[in-house]
């Protein structure tokens, strides 16, 4: 080929590549009056798209999708760093069909922010509100997740931050079960209620911190952490929170991995927290450990249930309304003596 023709071909290829790069926008928009055909104009504010999925495809990595008005915008799959933003006063909704997820995050190493979403499963089978398959960090702010099998399911290592969110009437509110790596999760200022099972489940190699949150009328524990794998890590920290009427009880940690000694890598801490009603206000099973500081445990069938081999440490001013084992039973709201119990 003539050199000039070669240069022309190379320039044409460069222009095609550049146009593909320019085709996406840093900010895209969806509206109930929009059309997905507007993806040709990058789902702009005056030419919004109709669904999240189409708008996401028109958005640069690290960009954001913004809802302009209240309505349903369909299920979506996220494969890059991006934010979905529902401004205050707008109901950006997703109705999840059976055996489907509202938002699927499959973006290894990426930061994904989900702000203000309302996701409902209508109590149909096998539905997940936010399904985290892979990500570096997922931030969920102001979500409203209702009637799902799992409000949030996180199956990979990385981090998850949930703030100011409500998760109601799911089978499990949040399930943390990384298949690979370690998952670090925080839940702050949130409300999880009406779950058929536990409010939050923490499994092998997941670490959970809960602050200033409320767990009520869940069918299992408000928060439950358990490992059955030798060498796996679980951690449950609960601070400044409230547990009301959870059938199983307040907080449970369990290590039945076959380990023969207590380990700081399998256990939890509860501080400045109220547990009112339920089976075990605090449950410590296997060789797990639990530290208690300045808590009030009242109205449960058992105040602190520590299995043989488990370790419970009390410090500060803990007040327990029901006791078992080395902790005497039958008293109503008396101090738990300082010390360590086996």
N, C-alpha and C positions, 0 to 999 in steps of 0.2 A: 504494500500500500504506500502511496506517495506520502512523504513526511507531513505535508500540509493536511492531507486527509486524516493521518493519524492524530495530529493535533486537534483537528475538528472533532474527531470521534471521542478523544479524551475530554475535550471541553464539554461536549454533549453529555457524556457520562457524569461529569462533575456537576453540571446544571441539574440533571435528574436527581442526583444524590442530595444536592443542596435544597431542591424543591421539596424532597421528602422530609428533610430536616425542618424546613420552614412550614411544612403543612400542619404541624402541631402548634398549639398555643399554650402559653403559660397559665392562662385562666380560661375555663370554658363554663357554659351555663346550661341549665336545664329548666324547662317550664312545662306546665300542663298544656299550654297553648303552642309549645314548640313542635318541631318536626325533626326526626332523625336525618332527613335529607339535608338538613342544615350543617351536617358534618363537613360538607364541602366548603363552608365558610367558617369552619372551626368553632361552631356552636357559640357564636358571639353573644353579647348581651342583648342585641336587637334581633338576632337570628338564633335563638336558643334551640338546643336539641330536646328531644322528648324523654330519653332514658339515660340513666347513669352509664350503662355499658358503652353506648355510642359516644357520649361525651368523654369518657375515660380514654377511648381510643384516639381522640382528637387533642389530648392534653399532654404537654411535655412532661418528662420525668421531673419530679419535684414541684409540679404545678398543682392547681386545685380546680375542683368542680364545684360550682355554687348553684344552689337551687334558688330560683327567683320567686316561686310561690308555693303554696301548700298543694300536695298531691302525691300520688304514687308514682315512683320512678323506676320500678323494676329491679330484679336481682342483678348483681354485678360481680365481676371477677376483676381483681386488682393484681397487676403483674409488675408494677413499678412503684417507685416512690411517688406518692401523691396524697392530696387531702381532699376529702369530700366535706363540704361545709354547708350546713343548714343554718342560715341566720336566725337570730332570735325572732320569735313570733311566727315562724314558718314551720309547718309540719311536713318534713321530707320523709315520706313513708315508703316502706317495702313490705308487701304481703308475700309470705314465703309459701310456695306450694309444697306438698308432701315430698319427702326425700330430697330436699333442696336446701341450699343455704342462701340467706339474704345477701350477705357480702362474703365472698371468698377472697382471702388474701394469700396469694402465692407469689411473693416477691422477695426472694432470698436477699438478706442484707439491707433491705430498704426500710426507710421510715414512712409509715402510713398513718395518717391522722383522719379519724372519723368523728365529726363533730355534729351533734344534734340529730342523729338519725332516730327514726321510729320504725322498729321492725317487729312484725307480728306473724306468728305461726298459725294462728287460729286453731291451736291445739290439735293440729294434724301430725301424723307420724313422721319421725326422722327429719325434723327441721332444725336448722342451726341458724341463729341470728348472725353472728360474726364467726366465720370459720377460718382460723389462722393456720394455714398449711406450712408456710414459710415466710419469715420476715426478720429484719433486724430489730425493729421496734414498732409496735402498734400502740397508738394513743387513741383511746375511746373517751370522748367527753360528751356529757349531757345526753347519753343514749337512753332510749325507752324501748326495752325488749320484753315482749309479752307472748306467752303461750307457745313456747318453743321447746323442743327436746333439750337443747342447750342454748342458753342465751349467748354465751361466748365459749368457743372451744379452741384451745391453743395446743397444737400438737408438735410444735417445734421449739428448739432453743431460741434464745433472744430475750426480748423484754416486752411486757405488756403493762400499760398504765390505764386504769379505769378510774375516771373521776366524775362526780356529780351525775351518776347514772342510776336508772331504776330498772330492775330485772324482776318481773313478776310472773308467777304462774307457769314456770317452766318445769321440766323434769329435773334438770340441774341448772342452777343459775350460771355458774362459771366452772368449766372443767379444764384443769391444767395438767396435761399429760404428755410431756415432750418425748417423742420417739428417739430423738437424738439431741445431744447437747444439754445445757442447763437453761431452764426458763426462770426468769425473775419477774414476778408480777406484783403490782401494787394496786390496791383498791382503796379509794379515798372519797369520803363524803357521798357514799352511795347507799342504795336501799335494795336489798334482795329479800323477796318474800314469796310465800305460797308455792315454793318448789315442792314437787312430789318427793324428791330425795333431798340431798344436801344443798345448802345455798351455794357453797364453793367446795369443790373437790380438788385436792392437791395430791398428785401422784409422783412417782419416781423422778428425781432430779428436777423438781420444781420448788421454788422458794417464793413464799407469799407474805406480803406485808399488808395489813388492813388497818386503816386509821379512820376514826370518826364516821363509822358506817353503822347501819341498822340491819339486823337479820330477824325476820319475824315469820312465824307460822310456817316454817319449812318442815317437810315431813321427816327429814333426817336431822343431822346437825346443822347449825349455822355454817360452821367451817369444819371440814374434815381433811386431815392429811394422813396419808398412809403409804408405806413402802413394803413390798414383799421381795425386793431384789437386794441381795447382799452387796453392800458397798454403795448403793444408791443414796442420794441425799434428798431429804425433805425438810422444809422449814416453814413454820407457821408463826407469824408474829401478829398479834392483835392488840391494838391500842385505842383507848378512848372511844370504844364502840358499845353498842347495845344489842342484846339478844332477848327476844320476847317470844315465848310460847313455841319454840322449835321442838318438835316431838322427840327427836333424838337427844337434844340438849344444845349446849353452847358450842364448845370447841373440843375437837377430838384429834389426838395425834397417836399414830400407831406404827411400830416397827416390828414386823413379824418376818423379817428377812432371813432369820437364822443367826443373826448376830447375837453374841452371848454377853456383851457388856453395853452399858449406856454410852451413847455417843452424842456429842454436840451437833453432829450433822443430821440427826434424826430426832426432831423435837420442835419445841415451840416456846413462846413467851406470851403471856397475857398481862396487860397493864392498864389500870384505870378503866376497867370495863365492867359493865353490869350484865349479868345473866339472870333472867327471871323466867322460871318455869321450864319444863322439859324433863327428859330422862336423866342424863348426867350433865350437870352444869359444866364440868370439865372431865374429859375421859383421856386417860393415858394408858396405852396398851403395849404389849410386847416389851421391848427394851427402850422404848421412846422416853424422852425426858420433857418436862414442862416446868417453866419458871413462872410464878405468880407474884404480882406486885400491885397492891392497892386496888383489889377487885372486890365487887359485891356479888356473891352467888346465892340466890335465894329461890325458894319455891320449887326446886328440882327434886325428883325422886332421890337422887344421890348428888351431893355437893361436889366432891372430888372422888372420882373412881380411878384408882391407880392399881393396875394389874400387878401380879407378882413379877418382879424384875423391872418394872417401870420406876422412874424417878420423878418426884415432884418436889420442887423447892419453893418455899414460901418466904417472902420478905416484905417489908413495909407493913401495911395495914389491910390484910385480906379479911373479908367477912363472909362466913359460910353459913347457910341456913340448913343444910342437910349434910351429913357426913357418913362415910363408911371407912372400913379398914382401920388403919391406925388413927383416923380422924373420927372422933366420937360422933355418933348420930343423935338425932332427936332434938337438938337445940335449934332455936329460931334466931338466925342472924347473930352469931357469936364470932369473935376473932379466930382466925386460923393461926395457931402458934407459928412463930418463925422457926425455920429449920428445913430439913430435908427428909422426905418420906419415901420408903421403898416398898 
